[in-house]
Amino acid sequence: MTPLLEMRDVEITFTSTTGTVEAVRGINLTVYPGQSVAIVGESGSGKSTAAMSALGLLPGTGKVTGGQDSFRRPRHHQPLGEEFQEIRGSQIGLVPQDPMSNLNPVWRIGTQVEESLKANNVEADEGRKEHVAKLLEEAGLPDAARRAKQYPHEFSGGMRQRALIAIGLAARPKLLIVDEPTSALDVTVQKTILDHLETLTEELGTAVLFITHDLGLAAERSQHLVVMHRGRVVESGPSLELLRNPQHPYTQRLVKAAPSLASARIQEAKDKGIETEELHAHDTEAGAADTVIEVKNLVREFDIRGTITALVGESGSGKSTVANMVLNLLETTSGQVFFEGRDISALKGKELFDMRRKMQVVFQNPYGSLGPMLSVYRCIEEPLRLHKVGNRKKRERRVAELLDLVSMPRSAMRRYPNELSGGQRQRIAIARVLALGPEVLVLDEAVSALDVLVQDQILQLLA
């Protein structure tokens, strides 16, 4: 069978303020028609960079400096300029990683899906509205016709991601590249999306190239795994075989870490559920006898530091809205939020400024929460400077300590957000909120962009 996408010894470099960075070092990758392949690796391993080179979408100073990269073409022929435009959308579809910044904020969602149909000459003008609604529905958006008339700011992160998935599938491409497609989605919608992608692969012969840090997702949804670490492919093979018998030490670490985070928590929750059911059953039996002790509205408060509360719900359920109201970033329609016994809506001037120091937030989107014109050092140092903490030398030491805490090299201080991967940006955002030693941390999907090994480390650190 002729390969659909073939990469041979591809090398990709970036020119940064600190010199030349080799992001991808001699990667080999083959995707056949109808096949599902996953590139797995931690944040910054070069997986997204490798996939984007197939579309000619390398960011900034990125260049393919070696090897061959072909899509249904002889190996010696590399598409350039207009030839890339011919394959984008119609031949290779893309679902980008960041749902927040990949939609035009001033265009309705339906218009943006329709644009992809127009660009690829799919459907006549009169049938496009219905086609748009169908695509949005396929991607898991209920009430699609109404949703198509809304703007991106009216969508939650997960809903925006579903709109991007609809755009990626619009022209029924032969290969769909999905970059962390479900990191912003709740588990129920995640299954809907991934089931749909699976149906496409089987029924339409569409190949899928997953880019993910989630080894569990990759193994469940792809036939072939490619494991990347520090720009190189360290292991490659059929999913089941690679999971059962990982050869490289890095793959062994990934396999060991993959089930430990989510499934352990889910199992614990299930166990607690069983205990609760048993307890209710005993309560019912006890209630049948004469009452010996009865308790009503009993309250005892303990002042405990370091508790963790989770707000859980599917995409669009209002989780982030509640967080923004707690942070006093969004006005309440009714009701009150109290922080240390004070209604936060009444705080003004210095009182509000002081509250901001005590309550810090890590937003869901690692792309939009760091100033693109500020270096990593400036990003982390900014809250320290604003709140007049220490002198310049002390602040430099503090920034270095914080980078160590979130497993980022100190050399990253001189880099800018566009030179970092999504997971690396989120680690910088976490370092920034820890800078002031706040009393309350509000984390809005703060580790969804991180691979399991770093997730585990960050969660341990936060705990």
N, C-alpha and C positions, 0 to 999 in steps of 0.2 A: 504494500500500500504506500502511495506517495504521501510524505508528511505534509501537513497543512502549514505548520510553522516550524522552522528549523533554525537553531542557533548553534554555531560552531566556534568555540574558543573566543567568544565575544568578550572584549575588554572595554570598560567604560570609565572615563576619568572626569573629574571636576577640577577646575582651577579656583582655589579659594584664597582668602587673604593670608592663609598660612602656607600656601604652596599648592602642589598638585596632589589630589586625593584619588586613589584607585578605589572606586566604589564597587566595580564588578571585575573579577580577575579570571578570565578564561572560562566563562560559563558555557556548558553544553546543555541544550534542551530541545526536545522534539515533541510536538503535539500532532497527533493524527486526527483525521476527520471523525467527529463524534466522540472523541476521547475526552475524559475529564482528568486534568493534571493539576496538582497543587504545588506551588512553591511555598515552602514553610521555612521560617527563620525569624529570629528576634528582630526587634526594631533596629534599623540601620544596617541590616545584613546585606542590602543591595537587591532584595527581591522585587520591590516596586520599580526600581531603576532598570533592572533587566527587562521586565515586561514592557515598560513604557518605550524602550528603545525599538520595539517591534512596530510601534505606531509613529516613531519619529517625534515623540513628545518628551524628550529629556529636558528637565528644567534647567534654567540658568546657563551655566558654562559647561554643562554635561556634553560629552562627545564620545562616540564609539571610536576607539583608537586601535582596535584590533579585532580579528576574526570576521565571520560572516553571519548575517542575520537575514533570513529570507522567508517570505510568505508566498507559498505556491509559485516560487520563481527559482531559477537555477542558483546555486550557491554563490556564484561569482557576481550575481546582479543584486545590488542594493537599491531599493526604491528611494528616490529623493524628491523633495518638493511636491509637485502636483501628483506624482504617483502615490505618495502617502495619502493625499486627499481622496484618491480613488478607492483606497481600501478602508479608510476610516468610516465607521458607521455601517456601510453596506457589507463589507467583508469581515472586518474586525470591529466588534462593539466594545465599548468600555463603560464600566461602572466604577467611577473614581472613588477614592477612599473618603474624602471629606464632604459630607452632605451639606455642610454649612456654607462653604464658599464656592461650590460648583454649580449653583443655580443663580440665574440673574435676578437680583432682588426687585427689579422694577417690571418684570414680566410675569404674567399669570403662569401657573404651572402648566396648564393645558397648552398655552402658546409655545412653551419650551419643548414639550413633547411633540407638538405639531411641527416645530422647526426641524426636528430630526427626520420627520416623515418627508417634509418638503425637500430637504437637502439630499435625500436619497431617492427622490421621485417615487415614493410609496403612496398609493391611494390618490384618487382625484380630489380636487378641492371640496366637492360637496360631501364626500364620505369621511373626511378627516376628523371631524368632531366626534363621530361615533367611534372611530378607530382609536382616538386618543383616550376616550373613556374606557374602552376595552383593554387597552394597554395598562392603564393605571389600575384597573380592577385586577388584571393578571398579576400585577406586582404587589397585590395585597392591600390596596386602598379601598375601603368601603365607600359607598355613595360617591363613586368616581366622577360622575357628570358634574356634581356640585363642587367637588374638590378641585376639578380642573379650572374653575373660575377664580380660585384663591391664589394668593401670593405666597412666596416662600416663607415670609415672616409669620404667616398664619399656620404654618406646619411645624410640628415637633421635629427633632433631629431624625427620628426613625421614619417619619412620614416623608421627609425630604429624600432620605436614602431610597425609599420605595419609588419616588418620582424619578430618581436617577436610574434606577433599575429599569423602569418603563422606557426611558430614553435609550438606554443601552440595547434593549431588545427590539426597539421600534422597527428597524429595517431587517430583522431576522438574519443577523450576521452568521457567517460560517464558524467564526470563533468569537467567543465572548470573554474578555478579560475582566475579572471581577476583583478589585483591590479592596480587601477587608470588607466584603459586601454586607456583613450583618453585625458589625461591631456596635452600631447605633440602634439595633433592633432588639425588642424583647423576644423571649424564646418562642412564643407561639407564632409570631409573625416571621421569625427566622426560619421556622420549619416551612411555612407557606412559600416563602421566597425560594428556599433551597429545593423544595419539592418541585416547584415550577421550573427551575433551572434543569433539574434532573429530567423532567418531562421533555423539555426542549432538546436535550442531548439525545434522548432515546427516539423521539418522534421525528424531529427535524434534522437529525444528524449534526446538530450544533456542538462544536467542541467548546469546552469551558476550561479556562486557565484561572484557577484560584490563586490569589496572593493572600496569605494569612499567617498570623503568628499562632493560630489556634490549631494545634496538631490534631486534636479530637475532631474538629470540623473537617479538616483536610482528609483525614483517614476515612471518615464516614462518607464523605461526598465525592471523593476522587478515586480513580483507578490506579493512578501513578503518583508517587510523591517524589519531590525534589527538595532536599534539605540544604539550605544555604546558611553559611556562617562567615562573617567578615568578608563578604564579596566573592566567596568561593562556594561551589557545590561540593559538600562534604560527603553526601550520600544520595543515591537515587535508586528507585526500584518500585515494584508493585506495592501498593499500600499495605496489604495484609502481611506480606513477606517482611517489609521494612519494619512494621510495628512489632511483629513477633520476634524478629532477630536483628535489632539495630547493631550495626558494626562500629560506627564512629562514636567516640566518647560524647560528642555534642548531641547526636541523635539519641543516645542512651539517656542523657540528662533530660531531653525534651519528652521522651516517652515516659520517663519516671515522673516528671512534673505535670504532664498533661491532665491526668484524671484527678489529681490531688486537690485542686482548688474547687471547681464547681461541683463535681459529683459528691465529694465528701460533705459539702455543705447541704446539698439536696438530701443526701441520705440522713444526715443529722436532723434535718427538718422533718423528714418522714418519720424517723424514730420518735421524735417529740410528738408528732401527730398521733402515733399509735398509743403513746403513753397517755396523751390527753383523752383519747377516746375511751381507754380503759378506765381512767379516772372518772369520766362522765358516767360510765356504766355503773361504777361503784356508788357514785352520788345518788343515782336514781334508786338503787336498791336501799341505800341508807334513808332516803327521803320517805320511804314507805313506813318506816318505823317511827316511834314517837321522837319528837325533837328534843335533843339533849343540849346542843349548843347552836345558837343562831347568830350570824354576824351580818350586820347591815351597814353599808357606807363607811366601812372602817378605813382610816387613812393613817399611815405613818411614813413620814418623809425622811430620807437620809441624804445628806449632802455628799455625793460621790463624784469625784472627777474622773474623766476618761471613759464615760459610757459611749457606746456606739448605737445609734438608731438608724435603721434602714427604712427608706420610703420606697416601696416596691409597686410597680404597675407597668402596664404595657405602654408602648409609645403613644403619646398623645393623651395620656390619662391625667396629666396635670402635675407630675412630679417636679419638673423644673420650675413651673410657675410657683408652686409652694415654696421652693428653695429661694427663688428671687424675692418673694414677699418677706420671708424670714430675714433675708439680707438687706431689706429695705431698698431694694433696687426696683421694686414694682409696687405701686400703691394698691392697698386692699380696697375692694368694693365695699366690704363690710367686715366686721370682726377686728380683732387686735392681735398683735404679736408682742410678747413681753420678753425682754432680755435682762437678766438680773433684776427682775421685778419692775422694770420700767417699760412703758409702751414706746416702742422704737419710732412710731410715727411722730411722736412729740419731740424727738431729739433733733437739735439743730446746731450748726456751727461747731464749736470745739467738742461738744458732747458727742455729736455724730462722728466726728473725726476720730475721737478716742475709741468709740464703739467699733469703727472699721479696723482698728489695730487688733482688737480682741476677737473679731469674727472675720475669718478669711475664707476665700472660695477658690476651688479648682473647677473651672468650667468644663463642660463636655467636649468642647471643640478645641483641640490643641493648636489648630491653625489660626483661629481668629483671636485667641486670648493673649498672644505675645505681639508686642509692637514690632512690625517688620523692619523699622529703621533703627532699632536698638540692638546692640550686641547682647549676647547672653549675659555678660557681666552686668550691663546696664539694666537689663530686665530684672535680674535678681536683686541688684543693689538699690533699685528705685524705691521700694517700700522703706528700706533702711534710711535712705536719704530724706524721704518725705517726712518720716517720723523722727528725724534727727537722732538716729541711733549711732553712736560712736563716731570716730574720725575716719578719714579715708583709708588709712592702713588697717584699722580694725574691721572696716566694712569689707575690704579685700580679703582678709582672713576668713570672715564669716561666709562670704560667697564661695570661697574654696572649700570650706567645711560642708556647706550645703550641697555642692556638686558631688563631693565624696559620698554624702548620705544617699543620694539618688543614683549612684553608680554612673556618673558622667565624668569623663576625664577633665582635669583642670584646664587643659588646653582649649576646651570648648568655650571658655570665657570670651575668646577673641572672635568666635564665629557668630553668624547671624541666623535667625530662625529659618530662612529659606535654605540654609545649608544643612538642616537637620531633618530627620524623618519625623513622622507623626508621633511615634512613641517617645523619641528623644525630646521633642518639644513639650510633651506632657510631663516628662520628668523635670524639665526646667520650670514649668508652671507649678509643679509640686514643691520644688526647691524654693520658689519665690514665696509661696504661702507660708512655708515653715520659717522664713527669715525672721519674722517678728515674734515668734513663739506665741501664737494666738491661743485663746481659751477655747474657741469653737472653730472647727473646720467643716465647711459644707462642701461635699464632694459630689459633683454632678457627673455620673458615669466616668469617674476620674481615671479608672484603669482600663477602660474598654479598648484604648488604642495601644496597650502594652502587651508584649508576649508573656506567656505564662511564667517564665522564670523571673522576669522583672516585676510582673504583677505580684508574685509571691513576696519578693523582696520589699516592694513598696508597701504592700499591706502589712507586712511584719513591722516595717519602719513606722507606719502610721499608728499601728497598735501600740 
